[in-house]
Amino acid sequence: PPERKRFYQNVSISQGEGGFEINLDHRKLKTPQAKLFTVPSEALAIAVATEWDSQKDTIKFYTMHLTTLCNTALDNPTQRNKMQLIRAAVKFLETDTVCYRVEEPAALAELQKNEWDPVVTWAEERYNVAIGSSTSILGPNIPASTKETFVSHLASYNMWALQGIEYVITQLKSLILSMGLIDRHITVEKAVLLSRLEEEYQIQRWGNVEWAHDYDLCELRARAAAGTLFVHLCSESSTVKHKLLQD
Amino acid sequence: MAALGSPLRTLRGLLRELRHANERSGRSYREMPAYRHIVAAFRAHRVTSEKLCRAQQELHFQAATYLCLLRSVREHAALHREYHGKGERSPEEVAGLVGFRLPQQPGGKA
């Protein structure tokens, strides 16, 4: 399908009853399900407005990650409730990238140990849980108490932030790396590098293919950055309209 | 806390990205709401007393994350245009993408 042309001159923000709204000329932005697009945080609204104002001749929706995240939070197209989102997020721990180790080649096994052990240890200490790692195809055996700790912790986040957290986990294929980001322990660049460790290893061995590797790298960075920013902006109690976030 | 480097460098990077994002508009990038918000936030947290340290770090992390978002989106779009948006390529171009050149046949055939 042909791309949508940019049909508006000016993008602005206004404050409505439910939160902050985005105006494209005189039209109020709506979600895919035709709901009024309202966000709880002014900073988030500004960042969304910037996405819309950055569009040149055509609207490239695949670059508008914050808009997409807001639409998901507003429409909840998969119709999941808070506990379902939390359980989906914690389930990722069973196949967490940083816990799944190879035995061969030795150089990759060594790289995984050196790069991933510290972040697993960090998570274990930060959350007072046992996680470990495994070379078994079944992955690590995560104790039920560990899962419950993470379930409890994630329950403290509101629905919007949870959508963001689940998104980051799905992109990075790792709950641990995602918590590292949410807790500001690692940067997005580092989290993405750790998520793509095996690809980076292959690139170092066999060479970089810009149109594939860098393309994927940039896309993953953009998505992880958007998700992380979204979570933080939806969690700041000083800037957030609580009414909108009632679960 | 994540290794973030210099806040000034992050701020400069952000302003550069905002200028890129603003290219089409014909207005100064200083009129962008994002510009105003970021500059105001950095100014408000300039006080370096101990008790603001954590708030400063949180702001810096947020700024660095936003910078990563803007930069990665721009770089991804550039790669998309370069490699995925050009339509049909000639056989020579395709060969060139993976580092080959087409053989030259005697008699002048490509």
Contacts between the chains, C-beta under 8 A, distances in Angstrom:
chain1	res1	chain2	res2	distance
A	13	B	33	6.5
A	42	B	37	7.9
A	43	B	37	6.3
A	46	B	33	4.7
A	46	B	34	5.4
A	46	B	37	5.2
A	47	B	34	6.7
A	47	B	66	7.0
A	49	B	33	6.1
A	49	B	34	7.7
A	50	B	18	7.8
A	50	B	21	6.3
A	50	B	32	6.8
A	50	B	33	7.3
A	50	B	34	4.5
A	53	B	21	7.3
A	53	B	22	7.8
A	53	B	25	6.8
A	53	B	32	7.4
A	54	B	21	4.1
A	54	B	22	7.8
A	56	B	23	7.8
A	56	B	24	5.0
A	60	B	77	6.8
A	63	B	73	5.0
A	63	B	76	7.2
A	63	B	77	5.8
A	65	B	69	7.2
A	65	B	73	7.4
A	66	B	69	7.8
A	184	B	1	6.0
A	184	B	2	5.6
A	184	B	57	7.3
A	184	B	58	7.1
A	184	B	61	4.7
A	185	B	1	7.3
A	185	B	2	6.1
A	186	B	2	5.2
A	187	B	2	4.6
A	187	B	3	6.9
A	187	B	4	6.7
A	187	B	61	7.9
A	187	B	64	6.3
A	187	B	65	7.7
A	187	B	68	7.4
A	188	B	64	7.8
A	188	B	65	5.7
A	188	B	68	4.5
A	188	B	69	8.0
A	189	B	68	6.3
A	190	B	2	7.1
A	190	B	3	7.8
A	209	B	98	7.9
A	210	B	79	7.1
A	210	B	83	7.6
A	211	B	79	6.6
A	211	B	82	7.3
A	211	B	83	3.7
A	211	B	84	7.7
A	211	B	97	6.9
A	214	B	75	7.5
A	214	B	79	5.9
A	215	B	76	6.7
A	215	B	79	4.7
A	215	B	80	7.2
A	215	B	83	6.9
A	215	B	84	7.9
A	218	B	72	4.8
A	218	B	73	7.8
A	218	B	75	4.6
A	218	B	76	3.8
A	218	B	79	6.3
A	219	B	72	7.6
A	219	B	76	5.3
A	221	B	68	5.8
A	221	B	69	8.0
A	221	B	72	3.9
A	222	B	68	7.9
A	222	B	69	5.9
A	222	B	72	3.9
A	222	B	73	4.9
A	222	B	76	5.8
A	225	B	65	5.2
A	225	B	66	7.4
A	225	B	68	4.2
A	225	B	69	3.8
A	225	B	72	6.3
A	226	B	69	5.4
A	228	B	65	5.3
A	229	B	62	6.7
A	229	B	65	4.9
A	229	B	66	5.8
A	229	B	69	6.2
A	232	B	58	7.9
A	232	B	61	7.9
A	232	B	62	5.8
A	232	B	65	7.5
A	233	B	62	7.8
